[in-house]
Amino acid sequence: MSPYGVTVGSSSETHDASNTVTTRRVFAAPLGTDVRPADRIVNEDGTEKWEVVGRPLIFPLTSLARVEATLKEVTG
């Protein structure tokens, strides 16, 4: 994981006789980090697996230059 980490996002539950929960978050990484659509990001102990959704955004001209990507985790 990057030094910037994952920020709080949103989640939703599907109530069609299943226990599916979809959680979305924003991943922020240092400028230059290679993040691509459909990449997977896994935490250090392997218990959380996130999929990059869409194309990451690059913010090179801000006080905190970074790469941001929307992530999705589906459990259940």
GIHUKA-V493614 format. One record per backbone hydrogen bond with DSSP energy under -0.5 kcal/mol. CO is the residue of the C=O (numbers start at 1). NH is the residue of the N-H. If there is no record, write none. Layout:
co=CO nh=NH
co=CO nh=NH
This chain:
co=5 nh=28
co=7 nh=26
co=10 nh=24
co=12 nh=22
co=20 nh=14
co=21 nh=23
co=21 nh=75
co=22 nh=12
co=23 nh=73
co=24 nh=10
co=25 nh=27
co=25 nh=71
co=26 nh=7
co=27 nh=69
co=29 nh=67
co=30 nh=33
co=33 nh=35
co=36 nh=39
co=39 nh=52
co=41 nh=50
co=43 nh=46
co=48 nh=43
co=50 nh=41
co=51 nh=72
co=52 nh=38
co=52 nh=54
co=53 nh=70
co=57 nh=68
co=58 nh=60
co=59 nh=62
co=59 nh=66
co=62 nh=65
co=65 nh=31
co=66 nh=59
co=67 nh=29
co=68 nh=57
co=69 nh=27
co=70 nh=53
co=71 nh=25
co=72 nh=51
co=73 nh=23
co=73 nh=75
co=75 nh=21
co=76 nh=19
